[in-house]
Amino acid sequence: MAPDYTLDRNDELLIAVSLFEYSREWEIAEPWNAERAWFLCRVICERHGLSPSEAVLELE
């Protein structure tokens, strides 16, 4: 069982950016998963009032 851990803002943005990258990288080979990753990326970003592009910049 995984230890208890609460995700902070940077954790969530890192996840969003990873989902963004996955959605672009696998768009052709895994279109359903890529679409789902893009959707989840947008959901996380919207929770923080950011676009996916802004999320990338927040991590740099």
Backbone hydrogen bonds in HBPLUS format (Angstrom, degrees):
<---DONOR---> <-ACCEPTOR-->    atom                        ^
c    i                          cat <-CA-CA->   ^        H-A-AA   ^      H-
h    n   atom  resd res      DA  || num        DHA   H-A  angle D-A-AA Bond
n    s   type  num  typ     dist DA aas  dist angle  dist       angle   num
A0012-GLU N   A0008-ASP O   3.03 MM   4  6.38 163.3  2.06 158.9 163.0     1
A0013-LEU N   A0009-ARG O   2.91 MM   4  6.19 156.5  1.96 153.0 160.2     2
A0014-LEU N   A0010-ASN O   2.87 MM   4  6.00 153.9  1.94 145.7 152.9     3
A0015-ILE N   A0011-ASP O   2.97 MM   4  6.27 154.0  2.04 148.4 155.4     4
A0016-ALA N   A0012-GLU O   2.91 MM   4  6.18 157.8  1.96 145.8 152.1     5
A0017-VAL N   A0013-LEU O   2.89 MM   4  6.12 161.7  1.92 151.5 155.6     6
A0018-SER N   A0014-LEU O   2.96 MM   4  6.14 154.1  2.02 143.7 151.2     7
A0019-LEU N   A0015-ILE O   2.87 MM   4  6.14 155.4  1.93 151.7 158.5     8
A0020-PHE N   A0016-ALA O   2.90 MM   4  6.16 152.0  1.98 145.9 154.2     9
A0021-GLU N   A0017-VAL O   2.93 MM   4  6.22 162.5  1.96 150.7 154.3    10
A0022-TYR N   A0018-SER O   2.91 MM   4  6.13 160.6  1.95 148.5 154.2    11
A0023-SER N   A0019-LEU O   2.86 MM   4  6.05 161.0  1.90 149.5 154.6    12
A0024-ARG N   A0020-PHE O   3.13 MM   4  6.45 147.6  2.24 147.1 155.2    13
A0025-GLU N   A0021-GLU O   2.87 MM   4  6.02 165.3  1.89 155.5 160.2    14
A0026-TRP N   A0022-TYR O   2.95 MM   4  5.88 161.0  1.99 157.9 160.1    15
A0030-GLU N   A0026-TRP O   2.87 MM   4  5.32 160.3  1.91 145.4 151.4    16
A0034-ALA N   A0030-GLU O   2.85 MM   4  5.96 160.6  1.89 161.5 168.2    17
A0035-GLU N   A0031-PRO O   2.92 MM   4  5.99 155.3  1.98 142.7 148.8    18
A0036-ARG N   A0032-TRP O   3.00 MM   4  6.24 157.6  2.05 147.8 154.0    19
A0037-ALA N   A0033-ASN O   2.85 MM   4  6.05 156.2  1.90 148.6 155.3    20
A0038-TRP N   A0034-ALA O   3.00 MM   4  6.22 155.1  2.07 145.3 151.5    21
A0039-PHE N   A0035-GLU O   2.99 MM   4  6.25 156.0  2.05 146.7 153.2    22
A0040-LEU N   A0036-ARG O   2.92 MM   4  6.19 167.0  1.94 154.5 157.3    23
A0041-CYS N   A0037-ALA O   2.89 MM   4  6.03 153.1  1.96 145.9 153.9    24
A0042-ARG N   A0038-TRP O   3.05 MM   4  6.30 160.7  2.09 147.9 152.0    25
A0043-VAL N   A0039-PHE O   2.98 MM   4  6.31 155.2  2.04 150.3 157.7    26
A0044-ILE N   A0040-LEU O   3.03 MM   4  6.24 168.6  2.04 153.6 155.3    27
A0045-CYS N   A0041-CYS O   2.96 MM   4  6.17 166.5  1.98 152.9 157.2    28
A0046-GLU N   A0042-ARG O   2.85 MM   4  5.94 161.9  1.88 150.4 155.4    29
A0047-ARG N   A0043-VAL O   3.13 MM   4  6.38 145.6  2.26 143.5 152.1    30
A0048-HIS N   A0045-CYS O   2.94 MM   3  5.29 141.8  2.09 106.0 117.3    31
A0050-LEU N   A0045-CYS O   2.96 MM   5  5.02 175.3  1.96 138.0 136.8    32
A0049-GLY N   A0046-GLU O   3.06 MM   3  4.77 162.9  2.09  99.9 105.0    33
A0055-ALA N   A0051-SER O   2.96 MM   4  6.25 148.7  2.06 152.1 161.5    34
A0056-VAL N   A0052-PRO O   3.17 MM   4  6.51 151.3  2.25 146.5 152.5    35
A0057-LEU N   A0053-SER O   3.22 MM   4  6.58 158.3  2.27 145.8 150.9    36
A0058-GLU N   A0054-GLU O   2.92 MM   4  6.16 144.5  2.04 146.2 156.3    37
A0059-LEU N   A0056-VAL O   3.18 MM   3  5.47 137.6  2.37 101.9 112.8    38
A0060-GLU N   A0057-LEU O   3.30 MM   3  5.30 141.7  2.45  97.3 107.5    39
